[in-house]
Amino acid sequence: MRDDPRAPLLPTSPGFWRSPLRGPRFTAVLGLVLLVGVTVLFGTGLLSYAACNPGLSPVNDKTPDKGVLGFYLFAWPTDPHWLYRLTQGVHVTLGITLIPVLLAKLWSVVPRLFTLPPARSLAHALERLSLLLLVGGGLFQFVTGVLNVQLDYVFPGSFYPLHFYGAWVFFAAFVAHAALKTPTALRNLRRLREEPGDLVSPRPAEPTVSRRGALWFVGGASLLLFATTVGQSLGGALRRTALLAPHGGADPGSGPNGFQINKTATHAGIDRAETGADAWRLVVTGRTGTVRLSRAQLAGLPQYSAALPIACVEGWSTPDQWWRGVRLRDLAALVGHDDPPDLFVESLQRHGAFRKAALRANQVADPRSLLALYVNGEELSPDHGHPARIIVPAAPGVLNTKWVARLTFGDL
Ligand code: HEM
């Protein structure tokens, strides 16, 4: 009981929170949307890590100390060829679309963070601790994710381990929270009347909007974020609608090479003198030794085509492009591997996390996996990896190495 009724109310007092919008039903609706959304986010995030085949080689693994958290990893398939385009497009677009729901949910339960006593029992103390991991972990995941796709690498350390470990901490707290709260949330949704207490303000202010109106507002904000983000994953003419995407507004130019890239040849430190017809030789090593091939010699080998997208870890992707070049499995056979093995790829690139990459035997064996020399009927442009680049179905863009210098077939 407040000694002096004129004294201002503290956040620890239910009367401090005046909004008539708060209540178990408002919170339950937002909670159930997040229950589905965050689970899909976690799943697609784990797939993003698996798609890099981190178990294949240290060059693919940006979170080498993961230990048991890598239990779920598997050999990433090559079918369907749009797989990573879908999973990472969903991951980033859904992540951004859920931001208003996450913020509204946190707003709706803020009074609970101030309730006293902080712990009524050990179980209550544990639940409150899990709430700190849930709220802290959730904000951490969304903030690091958004900073990453906005190319704002201001987080302390590498994005990969931060976001990966953060995901496990957040999701573990999320599962505990969902197990505890989902039955209550479903009951609250069925309940017709809400009793004061438990988020319902004992002295609500005059409503300025109805709960339904507030939920429509949150839904509208999510829809707006969705509409100004999804274009980067759909590609084509819709790319221009991706106003929030850092590459969204960039004009990739027109013509056969006029589609999106991440790093230009200049940004990657490619020295044009090294890519000329006289200077550049692809070094291919395998069981029977090493061969050095000029671009003309590669163009003289049997050429194959494949319609494949570029799908970036940042969530943007292009529609299928028509690539043409030498099959990786044919290059493997050239150095004595009739049964295509794993492949280690090195680029002329001087900057960037994925200057080297490893491909698994199933990726090398796929007839659509190419060392591409042409795209959409024209020679690759310098920014698309001229003299030659890797293109593999269903693989993240970072494994489709540009400006290839060396291929080493065999045990990695
Ligand atoms: C706005 C929200 C989010 C955005 C924009 C986002 C963005 C991203 C991006 C760009 C990657 C690929 C990183 C890379 O390989 O370069 C990624 C990976 C991942 N995300 Fe998120 N994310 C978000 C929220 C979440 C949440 C809430 C979770 C967990 C519940 C999560 C779990 C993961 C995991 C496990 C990975 C794999 C990390 C790795 O490859 O090392 N993300 N996310």
Residues whose N, C-alpha, C, O or C-beta is under 5 A from the ligand:
A	BS01	HEM	V38 L41 F42 G45 L46 S48 Y49 H91 V92 G95 I96 Q141 F142 G145 V146 N148 V149 Y160 H163 F164 A167 F171 V313 E314
